[in-house]
Amino acid sequence: MKTAIYASLMHCSSTDKKPIHGKCLEGESSWCFYKRAIAKDETPGLHSSMRTYLSPLVEKIMPVHQRLTSDTILKRCVAGKTQNSNESLHSCIWRKCPKEVFVSKRRLEIAVTDAIEKHNLGYVKSLEAKEDSCLNDKFFFDYCRKTR
């Protein structure tokens, strides 16, 4: 996994004067145009035709790649603990307001607002926000009574 992460960085930072494809996959079916051409005994194309050219940015994005290849992050990925944050937010919304049941626009807005608060701030912070901003809202009190 570490090799693949660094291969993408090295590949995209290669130039015609300094090709860096040592970590790219080899063979005729490689995603790397350079290694694919070598495997077919052809002359590799110019690096100027690459769609992603990162050579001037390598110093700035190298720390990101180093963090991506840290053992702690890779262990989490191998264990399958990589949940898409949007899916997590959607599940919070649908728990409060199921897709199978028709609800009013107002109820949907409340469900979305509440889910976003809990997702971004945590459960305790969302309670504090409601306390501050919604105390005068009669609909909010009715909603709270029904959900308890």
N, C-alpha and C positions, 0 to 999 in steps of 0.2 A: 504494500500500500504506500509506504514511504517513497519507494522508487517511482511509482506512478505519479505521485504528487510532484516530486521534483522533476520528473520527465516533462510534465506539461510546462513548467516554468522554464526549463532549459531550452526546450523546443521553441517556445515562443520568443525567447531572447536571443536566438541564433541569428547570425548575420552571414553574408557571403564570405566575408573575410575571416570570420571566426564561427564556424558551424559547431554547435554544441548539441549533439544528438546521441551521446553515449548512453543515456538512460532510456531512450526511446525503444519501443519494441522493434525487433528485427523480423524480416521476412517480407514476402510479397503481399501479404494481407495486412501489413502494419498501417496504423493510422498516420504515421510519420512519412511525409512525402520523400524525405531524404533517404531514410532506411529502405523504403519501398523501392526507390529507384536503384539503390545499390544492390538490393537482392535480385533485381531484374537485369543487372549488368547494364544499366542505363546511366546517363549523366543526370545527376539531381538538378531539379529546377532552381531558379533563383529564389533567394529568401525574400526578395523585395515583393514577390507575388503572394506572400503569406498574408492571410486576413488579419491575424492578430500578431502585432509586433510590439513586444514588451521591453526590448533592450534598454531604452532610456529609463524605464521604471523599475528595473530589477532591484535596485537598492532599496526602494521604498516598499515594494511588496514582498521582499524576502522574509521579513519578520512574520508576515501572515502565513507564508508557506512553512516556516519553522514551527509556528504554533499548530498548524494543521497536522504536522508530522510528529507532534509530541505524543509520547506513549499514553498519556492520560486521555487525550481526545480519541486516539485510535482504539483504545480499549473500549470506550463507550460505543464507538461505531461497530466494532466486532460483536459486542453484546447485543446489538440491535436496539440500542436506546437512542435512536435518532428520530424523533417525531417531528413532523413538519409543524411549525408553530401556527400556521394558518388552520391546519386541521384541528389543532388543540383549541383554538379560538372558536372555530365552527362548532365543535362538540359542546363547548360551554353555552353557546347560543341555542343550539337545538335541544339541550337538556332543559332549558327554561321555556322554550317555545318550539315544540316539535313541528317538523315540516308537514306531518300527516294531518294536523289539525289546523283549521282556519282560525286565525286570530286577527284582531284589529291592528291597524297601523300603530296606534299608541302602545299597545302591549308589545309589539315587535320592537319598537324603539326602546322601550324599557329593558327588554331582554338583551338587546344588542349593547346598550349603554352599560348595563350591569356586567355583562360578560367581558366587555373591553376593560372596565375598571378592575375586575378581578384578575383578568389575564395580565394586564400591565402593572398594576399596583399591588396585587395580592388581596386576599379576602379582608384583612383588617383595614387596609387603606380604603377599600371600597365602602365599608361601613361608615368610616369617618367622613367620606365625601358625601354620602347620602344624608348623614346627620346634618352637615353644614348646608347643603344646597337644596334639600327637598323637604324641609320641615313644614313649609307652608303649602305644600302641594296636596290637596285633598285626594286626588287620584292615587298618589303615592301611598297614602295611609290606607286607602281601600285595598290597594294591591298588596301591601304588606300583611294586612289582616287575613286576606284570602290565601296567601302562600304559607302562612305559619301553621 
